[in-house]
Amino acid sequence: MQSKTTDAQIKRMADLLRQGAALTDLACPACGSPLFRLKDGTLWCGKDEKKVILIKEGEEETKVTTNATMDKLEATLMTKMQDLQAKIEKTDNVEEIEKLTAALSEVLNSLEKVKRMKKS
């Protein structure tokens, strides 16, 4: 049973390499498996199939996790903005358009705040 798990993990790691990920000299702090750097710069554990955030000595943990959270929030807001845009395109109902554009305005305001917070 153990060899099947290992084979599956090796196949996932090989897939990461085929997709353009780079094998790093770093190890996952949770399982010790080699870490891969994805094309977008994200560190990834092929064994655990999780994003890994390494905190350098002297670096504040809260700052690193806050940046990751802000990145995720920004991506979520961008997705919501696209969803709202698609709904606005599909409807001819003026009241619905007003509601959707109000929601879109709030999402855009929130996105702007997130971007400002990331810069500071």
VOMARTOR-650744 format. One record per residue: x, y, z of N, C-alpha, C, O in turn; residue in one letter. Coordinates in steps of 0.2 Angstrom, whole numbers, plus 2048, in hexadecimal, padded with zeros to 3 digits. Example, Ala and Ser with C-alpha at 12.3 -4.5 7.8 and 13.67 -1.06 7.14 Angstrom:
<vovos>
<vovo n_east="842" n_north="7E4" n_up="827" ca_east="83E" ca_north="7EA" ca_up="827" c_east="842" c_north="7F0" c_up="827" o_east="847" o_north="7EF" o_up="82A" aa="A"/>
<vovo n_east="840" n_north="7F5" n_up="823" ca_east="844" ca_north="7FB" ca_up="824" c_east="840" c_north="800" c_up="827" o_east="843" o_north="806" o_up="828" aa="S"/>
</vovos>
This chain:
<vovos>
<vovo n_east="804" n_north="7FA" n_up="800" ca_east="800" ca_north="800" ca_up="800" c_east="804" c_north="806" c_up="800" o_east="803" o_north="80B" o_up="7FD" aa="M"/>
<vovo n_east="80A" n_north="806" n_up="804" ca_east="80E" ca_north="80C" ca_up="804" c_east="811" c_north="80E" c_up="7FD" o_east="812" o_north="814" o_up="7FC" aa="Q"/>
<vovo n_east="813" n_north="809" n_up="7F9" ca_east="816" ca_north="80A" ca_up="7F3" c_east="811" c_north="80D" c_up="7EE" o_east="814" o_north="811" o_up="7EA" aa="S"/>
<vovo n_east="80B" n_north="80C" n_up="7EE" ca_east="806" ca_north="80F" ca_up="7EA" c_east="806" c_north="817" c_up="7EC" o_east="805" o_north="81B" o_up="7E7" aa="K"/>
<vovo n_east="806" n_north="818" n_up="7F2" ca_east="806" ca_north="81F" ca_up="7F4" c_east="80C" c_north="823" c_up="7F2" o_east="80C" o_north="828" o_up="7EF" aa="T"/>
<vovo n_east="812" n_north="820" n_up="7F3" ca_east="818" ca_north="822" ca_up="7F0" c_east="818" c_north="823" c_up="7E9" o_east="81A" o_north="828" o_up="7E6" aa="T"/>
<vovo n_east="816" n_north="81E" n_up="7E5" ca_east="815" ca_north="81F" ca_up="7DE" c_east="811" c_north="825" c_up="7DC" o_east="812" o_north="828" o_up="7D7" aa="D"/>
<vovo n_east="80B" n_north="825" n_up="7DF" ca_east="806" ca_north="82B" ca_up="7DD" c_east="80A" c_north="832" c_up="7DF" o_east="809" o_north="836" o_up="7DB" aa="A"/>
<vovo n_east="80D" n_north="832" n_up="7E4" ca_east="811" ca_north="838" ca_up="7E6" c_east="816" c_north="83A" c_up="7E1" o_east="817" o_north="840" o_up="7DF" aa="Q"/>
<vovo n_east="81A" n_north="835" n_up="7DF" ca_east="81F" ca_north="836" ca_up="7DA" c_east="81C" c_north="838" c_up="7D3" o_east="81F" o_north="83D" o_up="7D0" aa="I"/>
<vovo n_east="817" n_north="835" n_up="7D1" ca_east="813" ca_north="837" ca_up="7CB" c_east="811" c_north="83F" c_up="7CB" o_east="811" o_north="842" o_up="7C7" aa="K"/>
<vovo n_east="80E" n_north="841" n_up="7D1" ca_east="80C" ca_north="848" ca_up="7D2" c_east="812" c_north="84C" c_up="7D1" o_east="812" o_north="852" o_up="7CE" aa="R"/>
<vovo n_east="818" n_north="84A" n_up="7D4" ca_east="81E" ca_north="84F" ca_up="7D4" c_east="820" c_north="84F" c_up="7CD" o_east="823" o_north="854" o_up="7CB" aa="M"/>
<vovo n_east="820" n_north="849" n_up="7C9" ca_east="822" ca_north="849" ca_up="7C2" c_east="81E" c_north="84E" c_up="7BE" o_east="820" o_north="851" o_up="7BA" aa="A"/>
<vovo n_east="817" n_north="84E" n_up="7C0" ca_east="812" ca_north="852" ca_up="7BC" c_east="814" c_north="859" c_up="7BD" o_east="813" o_north="85D" o_up="7B9" aa="D"/>
<vovo n_east="816" n_north="85B" n_up="7C3" ca_east="818" ca_north="862" ca_up="7C5" c_east="81E" c_north="864" c_up="7C0" o_east="81E" o_north="86A" o_up="7BE" aa="L"/>
<vovo n_east="823" n_north="860" n_up="7C0" ca_east="828" ca_north="861" ca_up="7BC" c_east="826" c_north="862" c_up="7B4" o_east="829" o_north="867" o_up="7B1" aa="L"/>
<vovo n_east="822" n_north="85E" n_up="7B2" ca_east="820" ca_north="85E" ca_up="7AB" c_east="81C" c_north="865" c_up="7AA" o_east="81C" o_north="867" o_up="7A4" aa="R"/>
<vovo n_east="818" n_north="867" n_up="7AF" ca_east="815" ca_north="86D" ca_up="7AE" c_east="819" c_north="874" c_up="7AF" o_east="816" o_north="879" o_up="7AF" aa="Q"/>
<vovo n_east="81F" n_north="873" n_up="7B0" ca_east="824" ca_north="878" ca_up="7B0" c_east="826" c_north="87A" c_up="7B7" o_east="82A" o_north="87F" o_up="7B8" aa="G"/>
<vovo n_east="824" n_north="877" n_up="7BC" ca_east="827" ca_north="878" ca_up="7C3" c_east="82E" c_north="877" c_up="7C4" o_east="830" o_north="872" o_up="7C0" aa="A"/>
<vovo n_east="831" n_north="87A" n_up="7C8" ca_east="838" ca_north="879" ca_up="7C9" c_east="839" c_north="876" c_up="7D0" o_east="837" o_north="878" o_up="7D5" aa="A"/>
<vovo n_east="83E" n_north="871" n_up="7D0" ca_east="83F" ca_north="86D" ca_up="7D6" c_east="844" c_north="872" c_up="7DA" o_east="849" o_north="874" o_up="7D7" aa="L"/>
<vovo n_east="843" n_north="873" n_up="7E0" ca_east="847" ca_north="877" ca_up="7E4" c_east="84B" c_north="873" c_up="7E9" o_east="84B" o_north="86D" o_up="7E9" aa="T"/>
<vovo n_east="850" n_north="877" n_up="7EC" ca_east="854" ca_north="873" ca_up="7F1" c_east="851" c_north="874" c_up="7F8" o_east="854" o_north="872" o_up="7FD" aa="D"/>
<vovo n_east="84B" n_north="876" n_up="7F9" ca_east="847" ca_north="876" ca_up="7FF" c_east="843" c_north="870" c_up="800" o_east="841" o_north="86D" o_up="7FC" aa="L"/>
<vovo n_east="841" n_north="86F" n_up="807" ca_east="83D" ca_north="869" ca_up="809" c_east="837" c_north="86C" c_up="80C" o_east="837" o_north="871" o_up="810" aa="A"/>
<vovo n_east="832" n_north="868" n_up="80C" ca_east="82B" ca_north="86A" ca_up="80F" c_east="82C" c_north="86A" c_up="816" o_east="82F" o_north="865" o_up="819" aa="C"/>
<vovo n_east="82A" n_north="86F" n_up="81A" ca_east="82B" ca_north="86F" ca_up="821" c_east="827" c_north="86A" c_up="825" o_east="828" o_north="867" o_up="82A" aa="P"/>
<vovo n_east="821" n_north="867" n_up="821" ca_east="81D" ca_north="863" ca_up="824" c_east="81F" c_north="85B" c_up="823" o_east="81E" o_north="857" o_up="828" aa="A"/>
<vovo n_east="821" n_north="85A" n_up="81D" ca_east="822" ca_north="853" ca_up="81B" c_east="829" c_north="851" c_up="819" o_east="82B" o_north="84C" o_up="818" aa="C"/>
<vovo n_east="82D" n_north="857" n_up="818" ca_east="834" ca_north="856" ca_up="816" c_east="835" c_north="854" c_up="80E" o_east="83B" o_north="853" o_up="80C" aa="G"/>
<vovo n_east="82F" n_north="854" n_up="80A" ca_east="830" ca_north="853" ca_up="803" c_east="833" c_north="859" c_up="800" o_east="832" o_north="85F" o_up="802" aa="S"/>
<vovo n_east="836" n_north="858" n_up="7FA" ca_east="839" ca_north="85E" ca_up="7F6" c_east="833" c_north="862" c_up="7F4" o_east="82E" o_north="860" o_up="7F2" aa="P"/>
<vovo n_east="835" n_north="869" n_up="7F4" ca_east="830" ca_north="86E" ca_up="7F2" c_east="831" c_north="870" c_up="7EB" o_east="837" o_north="870" o_up="7E8" aa="L"/>
<vovo n_east="82C" n_north="872" n_up="7E7" ca_east="82C" ca_north="874" ca_up="7E0" c_east="82A" c_north="87B" c_up="7E0" o_east="826" o_north="87E" o_up="7E4" aa="F"/>
<vovo n_east="82D" n_north="87F" n_up="7DB" ca_east="82B" ca_north="886" ca_up="7DA" c_east="827" c_north="886" c_up="7D4" o_east="82A" o_north="884" o_up="7CF" aa="R"/>
<vovo n_east="821" n_north="888" n_up="7D5" ca_east="81C" ca_north="888" ca_up="7CF" c_east="81E" c_north="88E" c_up="7CB" o_east="822" o_north="893" o_up="7CD" aa="L"/>
<vovo n_east="81B" n_north="88F" n_up="7C5" ca_east="81D" ca_north="894" ca_up="7C0" c_east="81B" c_north="89B" c_up="7C3" o_east="81E" o_north="8A0" o_up="7C1" aa="K"/>
<vovo n_east="816" n_north="89B" n_up="7C7" ca_east="814" ca_north="8A2" ca_up="7CA" c_east="818" c_north="8A3" c_up="7D1" o_east="817" o_north="8A8" o_up="7D4" aa="D"/>
<vovo n_east="81D" n_north="89F" n_up="7D2" ca_east="821" ca_north="8A0" ca_up="7D8" c_east="81F" c_north="89D" c_up="7DE" o_east="823" o_north="89D" o_up="7E3" aa="G"/>
<vovo n_east="81A" n_north="89A" n_up="7DE" ca_east="817" ca_north="896" ca_up="7E4" c_east="81B" c_north="890" c_up="7E6" o_east="81D" o_north="88C" o_up="7E1" aa="T"/>
<vovo n_east="81D" n_north="88F" n_up="7EC" ca_east="820" ca_north="889" ca_up="7EE" c_east="81B" c_north="884" c_up="7EF" o_east="815" o_north="885" o_up="7F2" aa="L"/>
<vovo n_east="81C" n_north="87E" n_up="7ED" ca_east="817" ca_north="879" ca_up="7ED" c_east="81A" c_north="872" c_up="7F0" o_east="81F" o_north="870" o_up="7ED" aa="W"/>
<vovo n_east="816" n_north="86F" n_up="7F4" ca_east="818" ca_north="868" ca_up="7F6" c_east="814" c_north="863" c_up="7F2" o_east="80E" o_north="862" o_up="7F2" aa="C"/>
<vovo n_east="818" n_north="85F" n_up="7EE" ca_east="815" ca_north="85A" ca_up="7EA" c_east="812" c_north="854" c_up="7ED" o_east="80D" o_north="851" o_up="7EB" aa="G"/>
<vovo n_east="815" n_north="853" n_up="7F3" ca_east="812" ca_north="84D" ca_up="7F7" c_east="80C" c_north="84F" c_up="7FB" o_east="807" o_north="84B" o_up="7FA" aa="K"/>
<vovo n_east="80C" n_north="855" n_up="7FE" ca_east="806" ca_north="857" ca_up="802" c_east="801" c_north="85A" c_up="7FD" o_east="7FB" o_north="85B" o_up="7FF" aa="D"/>
<vovo n_east="803" n_north="85C" n_up="7F7" ca_east="7FF" ca_north="860" ca_up="7F2" c_east="7FC" c_north="867" c_up="7F6" o_east="7F6" o_north="868" o_up="7F6" aa="E"/>
<vovo n_east="801" n_north="86A" n_up="7F9" ca_east="7FF" ca_north="871" ca_up="7FC" c_east="804" c_north="876" c_up="7FA" o_east="80A" o_north="875" o_up="7F9" aa="K"/>
<vovo n_east="802" n_north="87C" n_up="7FB" ca_east="806" ca_north="882" ca_up="7FA" c_east="80A" c_north="882" c_up="801" o_east="807" o_north="881" o_up="806" aa="K"/>
<vovo n_east="810" n_north="884" n_up="800" ca_east="815" ca_north="885" ca_up="806" c_east="817" c_north="88C" c_up="806" o_east="819" o_north="88F" o_up="801" aa="V"/>
<vovo n_east="817" n_north="88F" n_up="80C" ca_east="819" ca_north="896" ca_up="80D" c_east="81F" c_north="895" c_up="812" o_east="81E" o_north="893" o_up="818" aa="I"/>
<vovo n_east="825" n_north="897" n_up="810" ca_east="82B" ca_north="896" ca_up="815" c_east="82C" c_north="89D" c_up="818" o_east="82C" o_north="8A2" o_up="814" aa="L"/>
<vovo n_east="82D" n_north="89D" n_up="81E" ca_east="82E" ca_north="8A4" ca_up="821" c_east="836" c_north="8A4" c_up="823" o_east="838" o_north="89F" o_up="826" aa="I"/>
<vovo n_east="839" n_north="8A9" n_up="820" ca_east="840" ca_north="8A9" ca_up="821" c_east="842" c_north="8AC" c_up="828" o_east="83E" o_north="8AF" o_up="82C" aa="K"/>
<vovo n_east="848" n_north="8AA" n_up="82B" ca_east="84A" ca_north="8AC" ca_up="832" c_east="849" c_north="8B4" c_up="832" o_east="84C" o_north="8B7" o_up="82E" aa="E"/>
<vovo n_east="846" n_north="8B6" n_up="837" ca_east="846" ca_north="8BD" ca_up="839" c_east="83F" c_north="8C0" c_up="835" o_east="83E" o_north="8C6" o_up="837" aa="G"/>
<vovo n_east="83C" n_north="8BC" n_up="831" ca_east="836" ca_north="8BF" ca_up="82E" c_east="830" c_north="8BE" c_up="832" o_east="82F" o_north="8B9" o_up="835" aa="E"/>
<vovo n_east="82C" n_north="8C2" n_up="832" ca_east="826" ca_north="8C2" ca_up="836" c_east="821" c_north="8BD" c_up="833" o_east="81F" o_north="8BE" o_up="82D" aa="E"/>
<vovo n_east="81E" n_north="8B8" n_up="837" ca_east="81A" ca_north="8B3" ca_up="834" c_east="813" c_north="8B7" c_up="832" o_east="810" o_north="8B5" o_up="82D" aa="E"/>
<vovo n_east="811" n_north="8BB" n_up="836" ca_east="80A" ca_north="8BF" ca_up="835" c_east="80B" c_north="8C2" c_up="82E" o_east="806" o_north="8C3" o_up="82A" aa="T"/>
<vovo n_east="810" n_north="8C5" n_up="82C" ca_east="811" ca_north="8C9" ca_up="826" c_east="811" c_north="8C4" c_up="820" o_east="80D" o_north="8C6" o_up="81B" aa="K"/>
<vovo n_east="814" n_north="8BF" n_up="821" ca_east="814" ca_north="8BA" ca_up="81B" c_east="80D" c_north="8B7" c_up="81A" o_east="80B" o_north="8B7" o_up="815" aa="V"/>
<vovo n_east="80A" n_north="8B5" n_up="820" ca_east="803" ca_north="8B2" ca_up="81F" c_east="7FE" c_north="8B7" c_up="81D" o_east="7F9" o_north="8B6" o_up="819" aa="T"/>
<vovo n_east="7FF" n_north="8BE" n_up="81F" ca_east="7FA" ca_north="8C3" ca_up="81D" c_east="7FB" c_north="8C4" c_up="815" o_east="7F6" o_north="8C5" o_up="812" aa="T"/>
<vovo n_east="801" n_north="8C4" n_up="813" ca_east="802" ca_north="8C5" ca_up="80B" c_east="7FF" c_north="8BF" c_up="808" o_east="7FC" o_north="8C1" o_up="802" aa="N"/>
<vovo n_east="7FF" n_north="8B9" n_up="80A" ca_east="7FC" ca_north="8B4" ca_up="807" c_east="7F5" c_north="8B4" c_up="807" o_east="7F1" o_north="8B3" o_up="802" aa="A"/>
<vovo n_east="7F2" n_north="8B6" n_up="80C" ca_east="7EB" ca_north="8B7" ca_up="80D" c_east="7E8" c_north="8BD" c_up="808" o_east="7E3" o_north="8BC" o_up="805" aa="T"/>
<vovo n_east="7EC" n_north="8C2" n_up="808" ca_east="7EA" ca_north="8C8" ca_up="803" c_east="7EA" c_north="8C6" c_up="7FC" o_east="7E6" o_north="8C8" o_up="7F8" aa="M"/>
<vovo n_east="7EF" n_north="8C2" n_up="7FA" ca_east="7F0" ca_north="8BF" ca_up="7F3" c_east="7E9" c_north="8BB" c_up="7F2" o_east="7E6" o_north="8BB" o_up="7EC" aa="D"/>
<vovo n_east="7E7" n_north="8B7" n_up="7F7" ca_east="7E2" ca_north="8B2" ca_up="7F6" c_east="7DB" c_north="8B7" c_up="7F5" o_east="7D7" o_north="8B5" o_up="7F1" aa="K"/>
<vovo n_east="7DB" n_north="8BC" n_up="7FA" ca_east="7D5" ca_north="8C0" ca_up="7F9" c_east="7D4" c_north="8C4" c_up="7F3" o_east="7CF" o_north="8C5" o_up="7F0" aa="L"/>
<vovo n_east="7DA" n_north="8C6" n_up="7F0" ca_east="7DA" ca_north="8CA" ca_up="7EA" c_east="7D8" c_north="8C5" c_up="7E4" o_east="7D4" o_north="8C7" o_up="7E0" aa="E"/>
<vovo n_east="7DA" n_north="8BF" n_up="7E4" ca_east="7D8" ca_north="8BA" ca_up="7DF" c_east="7D0" c_north="8B9" c_up="7E0" o_east="7CD" o_north="8B8" o_up="7DB" aa="A"/>
<vovo n_east="7CE" n_north="8B8" n_up="7E6" ca_east="7C7" ca_north="8B7" ca_up="7E7" c_east="7C3" c_north="8BD" c_up="7E4" o_east="7BE" o_north="8BC" o_up="7E1" aa="T"/>
<vovo n_east="7C5" n_north="8C3" n_up="7E6" ca_east="7C1" ca_north="8C9" ca_up="7E4" c_east="7C1" c_north="8CA" c_up="7DC" o_east="7BC" o_north="8CC" o_up="7D9" aa="L"/>
<vovo n_east="7C7" n_north="8C8" n_up="7D9" ca_east="7C7" ca_north="8C8" ca_up="7D2" c_east="7C2" c_north="8C3" c_up="7CE" o_east="7BF" o_north="8C5" o_up="7C9" aa="M"/>
<vovo n_east="7C2" n_north="8BD" n_up="7D1" ca_east="7BD" ca_north="8B8" ca_up="7CF" c_east="7B6" c_north="8BB" c_up="7D0" o_east="7B2" o_north="8BA" o_up="7CB" aa="T"/>
<vovo n_east="7B4" n_north="8BE" n_up="7D5" ca_east="7AE" ca_north="8C1" ca_up="7D7" c_east="7AC" c_north="8C6" c_up="7D2" o_east="7A6" o_north="8C7" o_up="7CF" aa="K"/>
<vovo n_east="7B1" n_north="8CA" n_up="7D0" ca_east="7B0" ca_north="8D0" ca_up="7CB" c_east="7AE" c_north="8CD" c_up="7C4" o_east="7AA" o_north="8CF" o_up="7C1" aa="M"/>
<vovo n_east="7B2" n_north="8C7" n_up="7C2" ca_east="7B0" ca_north="8C4" ca_up="7BC" c_east="7A9" c_north="8C1" c_up="7BC" o_east="7A6" o_north="8C1" o_up="7B7" aa="Q"/>
<vovo n_east="7A7" n_north="8BE" n_up="7C2" ca_east="7A1" ca_north="8BB" ca_up="7C2" c_east="79B" c_north="8C1" c_up="7C1" o_east="796" o_north="8C0" o_up="7BE" aa="D"/>
<vovo n_east="79C" n_north="8C6" n_up="7C5" ca_east="798" ca_north="8CC" ca_up="7C4" c_east="797" c_north="8CF" c_up="7BD" o_east="792" o_north="8D0" o_up="7BB" aa="L"/>
<vovo n_east="79D" n_north="8CF" n_up="7BA" ca_east="79D" ca_north="8D2" ca_up="7B3" c_east="799" c_north="8CD" c_up="7AF" o_east="795" o_north="8D0" o_up="7AA" aa="Q"/>
<vovo n_east="79A" n_north="8C7" n_up="7AF" ca_east="796" ca_north="8C2" ca_up="7AB" c_east="78F" c_north="8C2" c_up="7AD" o_east="78B" o_north="8C2" o_up="7A8" aa="A"/>
<vovo n_east="78D" n_north="8C3" n_up="7B3" ca_east="786" ca_north="8C4" ca_up="7B4" c_east="783" c_north="8CB" c_up="7B1" o_east="77D" o_north="8CB" o_up="7AF" aa="K"/>
<vovo n_east="787" n_north="8D0" n_up="7B2" ca_east="784" ca_north="8D6" ca_up="7AF" c_east="783" c_north="8D5" c_up="7A7" o_east="77F" o_north="8D8" o_up="7A4" aa="I"/>
<vovo n_east="788" n_north="8D2" n_up="7A4" ca_east="787" ca_north="8D1" ca_up="79D" c_east="781" c_north="8CD" c_up="79B" o_east="77E" o_north="8CE" o_up="796" aa="E"/>
<vovo n_east="77F" n_north="8C8" n_up="79F" ca_east="779" ca_north="8C4" ca_up="79E" c_east="772" c_north="8C7" c_up="79F" o_east="76E" o_north="8C5" o_up="79C" aa="K"/>
<vovo n_east="772" n_north="8CC" n_up="7A3" ca_east="76C" ca_north="8CE" ca_up="7A5" c_east="76A" c_north="8D5" c_up="7A1" o_east="76E" o_north="8D9" o_up="79F" aa="T"/>
<vovo n_east="763" n_north="8D5" n_up="7A0" ca_east="760" ca_north="8DC" ca_up="79D" c_east="75C" c_north="8DF" c_up="7A2" o_east="759" o_north="8E5" o_up="7A1" aa="D"/>
<vovo n_east="75B" n_north="8DC" n_up="7A8" ca_east="757" ca_north="8DF" ca_up="7AD" c_east="75B" c_north="8E5" c_up="7B1" o_east="760" o_north="8E4" o_up="7B4" aa="N"/>
<vovo n_east="758" n_north="8EB" n_up="7B0" ca_east="75B" ca_north="8F1" ca_up="7B3" c_east="75D" c_north="8F0" c_up="7BA" o_east="762" o_north="8F2" o_up="7BD" aa="V"/>
<vovo n_east="758" n_north="8EE" n_up="7BE" ca_east="759" ca_north="8ED" ca_up="7C5" c_east="75E" c_north="8E9" c_up="7C7" o_east="762" o_north="8EA" o_up="7CC" aa="E"/>
<vovo n_east="75E" n_north="8E3" n_up="7C3" ca_east="764" ca_north="8DE" ca_up="7C5" c_east="76B" c_north="8E1" c_up="7C3" o_east="76F" o_north="8E0" o_up="7C6" aa="E"/>
<vovo n_east="76B" n_north="8E5" n_up="7BD" ca_east="771" ca_north="8E8" ca_up="7BB" c_east="773" c_north="8ED" c_up="7C1" o_east="779" o_north="8EE" o_up="7C2" aa="I"/>
<vovo n_east="76F" n_north="8F1" n_up="7C4" ca_east="770" ca_north="8F6" ca_up="7C9" c_east="773" c_north="8F2" c_up="7CF" o_east="778" o_north="8F4" o_up="7D2" aa="E"/>
<vovo n_east="770" n_north="8EC" n_up="7D1" ca_east="773" ca_north="8E8" ca_up="7D7" c_east="77A" c_north="8E6" c_up="7D5" o_east="77E" o_north="8E6" o_up="7DA" aa="K"/>
<vovo n_east="77A" n_north="8E3" n_up="7CF" ca_east="781" ca_north="8E0" ca_up="7CD" c_east="786" c_north="8E5" c_up="7CD" o_east="78C" o_north="8E4" o_up="7CF" aa="L"/>
<vovo n_east="785" n_north="8EB" n_up="7CA" ca_east="78A" ca_north="8F0" ca_up="7CA" c_east="78C" c_north="8F3" c_up="7D1" o_east="792" o_north="8F5" o_up="7D2" aa="T"/>
<vovo n_east="787" n_north="8F3" n_up="7D5" ca_east="788" ca_north="8F5" ca_up="7DC" c_east="78D" c_north="8F0" c_up="7DF" o_east="792" o_north="8F2" o_up="7E3" aa="A"/>
<vovo n_east="78C" n_north="8EA" n_up="7DE" ca_east="790" ca_north="8E5" ca_up="7E1" c_east="797" c_north="8E5" c_up="7DE" o_east="79C" o_north="8E4" o_up="7E1" aa="A"/>
<vovo n_east="797" n_north="8E6" n_up="7D8" ca_east="79D" ca_north="8E7" ca_up="7D4" c_east="7A2" c_north="8ED" c_up="7D7" o_east="7A8" o_north="8EC" o_up="7D8" aa="L"/>
<vovo n_east="79E" n_north="8F2" n_up="7D8" ca_east="7A2" ca_north="8F8" ca_up="7DB" c_east="7A5" c_north="8F6" c_up="7E2" o_east="7AA" o_north="8F8" o_up="7E3" aa="S"/>
<vovo n_east="7A1" n_north="8F3" n_up="7E6" ca_east="7A4" ca_north="8F1" ca_up="7EC" c_east="7AA" c_north="8EC" c_up="7EC" o_east="7AF" o_north="8ED" o_up="7EF" aa="E"/>
<vovo n_east="7A9" n_north="8E7" n_up="7E7" ca_east="7AF" ca_north="8E3" ca_up="7E6" c_east="7B5" c_north="8E7" c_up="7E3" o_east="7BA" o_north="8E5" o_up="7E6" aa="V"/>
<vovo n_east="7B4" n_north="8EB" n_up="7DF" ca_east="7B9" ca_north="8F0" ca_up="7DC" c_east="7BD" c_north="8F4" c_up="7E2" o_east="7C3" o_north="8F4" o_up="7E2" aa="L"/>
<vovo n_east="7B8" n_north="8F6" n_up="7E6" ca_east="7BB" ca_north="8FA" ca_up="7EC" c_east="7BF" c_north="8F6" c_up="7F1" o_east="7C4" o_north="8F8" o_up="7F3" aa="N"/>
<vovo n_east="7BD" n_north="8F0" n_up="7F2" ca_east="7C0" ca_north="8EB" ca_up="7F6" c_east="7C7" c_north="8E9" c_up="7F3" o_east="7CC" o_north="8E8" o_up="7F6" aa="S"/>
<vovo n_east="7C7" n_north="8E8" n_up="7ED" ca_east="7CD" ca_north="8E6" ca_up="7E9" c_east="7D2" c_north="8EC" c_up="7E9" o_east="7D8" o_north="8EA" o_up="7EA" aa="L"/>
<vovo n_east="7D0" n_north="8F2" n_up="7E9" ca_east="7D4" ca_north="8F7" ca_up="7E9" c_east="7D7" c_north="8F8" c_up="7F0" o_east="7DD" o_north="8F9" o_up="7F1" aa="E"/>
<vovo n_east="7D3" n_north="8F6" n_up="7F5" ca_east="7D6" ca_north="8F6" ca_up="7FC" c_east="7DB" c_north="8F1" c_up="7FD" o_east="7E0" o_north="8F2" o_up="800" aa="K"/>
<vovo n_east="7DA" n_north="8EB" n_up="7FB" ca_east="7DE" ca_north="8E6" ca_up="7FB" c_east="7E5" c_north="8E7" c_up="7F8" o_east="7EA" o_north="8E6" o_up="7FB" aa="V"/>
<vovo n_east="7E5" n_north="8EA" n_up="7F2" ca_east="7EB" ca_north="8EC" ca_up="7EE" c_east="7EF" c_north="8F1" c_up="7F2" o_east="7F5" o_north="8F1" o_up="7F2" aa="K"/>
<vovo n_east="7EB" n_north="8F6" n_up="7F5" ca_east="7EF" ca_north="8FB" ca_up="7F9" c_east="7F2" c_north="8F8" c_up="7FF" o_east="7F8" o_north="8FA" o_up="801" aa="R"/>
<vovo n_east="7EF" n_north="8F3" n_up="803" ca_east="7F1" ca_north="8F0" ca_up="808" c_east="7F8" c_north="8EC" c_up="807" o_east="7FC" o_north="8EC" o_up="80B" aa="M"/>
<vovo n_east="7F7" n_north="8E9" n_up="801" ca_east="7FD" ca_north="8E5" ca_up="7FF" c_east="803" c_north="8E9" c_up="7FD" o_east="809" o_north="8E7" o_up="7FF" aa="K"/>
<vovo n_east="802" n_north="8EF" n_up="7FB" ca_east="808" ca_north="8F4" ca_up="7FA" c_east="80B" c_north="8F6" c_up="800" o_east="811" o_north="8F8" o_up="800" aa="K"/>
<vovo n_east="807" n_north="8F7" n_up="805" ca_east="80A" ca_north="8FA" ca_up="80B" c_east="80D" c_north="8F5" c_up="810" o_east="810" o_north="8F7" o_up="815" aa="S"/>
</vovos>
